[in-house]
Amino acid sequence: MPYRDGLLEFHESACAPCTSFLMSRGVVVYVGQTHNLAQRVGDHRQDKLFDRVFPLPTPRHRLDRVERRFLEVFKRKYDFDPRWKDEYQRSGAWSG
């Protein structure tokens, strides 16, 4: 069975609105919410280092609450120290 048979096509409207998780090497580095995932990911590519995006479809009226709960759970690098990006690049952990 070709691997493509196991993949699902992604369409941004399937996850709008959503709570999104940006990950780098298996670590959540950012949690946010959006109504347009494709545009928001493009915006984040300008100033954040990540290699995976996980959207969690979230009802519009629950976005703030769901985002807040996940912000409490994960210790995100980009939310605590804006200098982390430079330190991460210098460490050689990021090859991008």
C-alpha positions in Angstrom: 0.0 0.0 0.0 1.6 3.3 -1.0 2.1 5.8 1.9 -0.2 8.3 0.2 -3.2 6.1 0.9 -2.8 6.7 4.6 -2.6 10.5 4.3 -5.6 12.8 4.7 -5.8 15.9 2.5 -5.6 19.1 4.6 -7.7 22.1 3.8 -7.4 25.2 6.0 -11.2 25.5 6.4 -11.2 22.1 8.1 -9.4 23.7 11.1 -10.9 27.1 11.2 -11.2 28.2 14.0 -8.6 26.2 15.8 -6.0 26.1 18.6 -2.7 25.5 17.1 0.6 24.0 18.4 3.9 24.7 16.8 6.6 22.1 17.6 10.3 21.9 17.1 12.0 18.5 17.4 9.1 17.1 19.5 8.8 20.1 21.8 5.8 22.5 21.8 7.3 25.9 21.3 4.1 27.9 20.8 0.4 27.6 21.5 -2.1 30.0 19.8 -5.5 30.3 18.2 -6.5 31.3 14.7 -9.4 31.6 12.3 -7.0 31.1 9.3 -4.4 28.4 10.0 -2.5 28.7 6.7 -2.1 32.5 7.0 -1.1 32.3 10.7 1.5 29.6 10.1 3.0 31.8 7.3 3.2 34.7 9.7 4.9 32.5 12.3 7.5 31.4 9.8 8.8 34.9 9.8 9.9 34.9 13.5 9.6 31.4 15.0 11.5 28.1 14.4 9.3 25.0 14.2 9.1 21.9 12.1 5.5 20.7 12.8 2.1 22.2 13.2 -0.8 20.5 15.0 -4.2 22.1 14.7 -7.0 21.3 17.2 -10.4 22.3 15.8 -12.0 24.4 18.5 -15.5 26.0 18.5 -15.2 29.8 18.1 -16.8 30.5 21.5 -14.2 28.3 23.3 -11.0 29.5 21.7 -9.8 31.7 24.5 -10.6 29.1 27.2 -8.9 26.2 25.3 -5.9 28.3 24.4 -5.5 29.4 28.0 -5.7 25.8 29.3 -2.9 24.6 26.9 -0.8 27.7 27.8 -0.9 26.5 31.4 0.2 23.0 30.4 3.1 23.6 28.1 6.2 25.6 28.8 6.6 27.3 25.5 10.0 28.7 24.5 8.7 31.6 22.5 6.3 32.8 25.2 8.9 33.0 28.0 12.1 34.3 26.4 12.2 36.1 23.1 16.0 35.6 23.0 15.5 31.8 22.9 15.4 31.8 19.1 19.0 33.2 18.9 20.2 30.9 21.6 18.6 27.9 19.8 20.2 28.8 16.5 23.7 29.3 18.1 23.4 25.9 19.8 23.2 24.1 16.4 20.0 22.4 17.4 18.2 24.1 14.5 19.5 23.5 11.0 17.0 25.8 9.2 
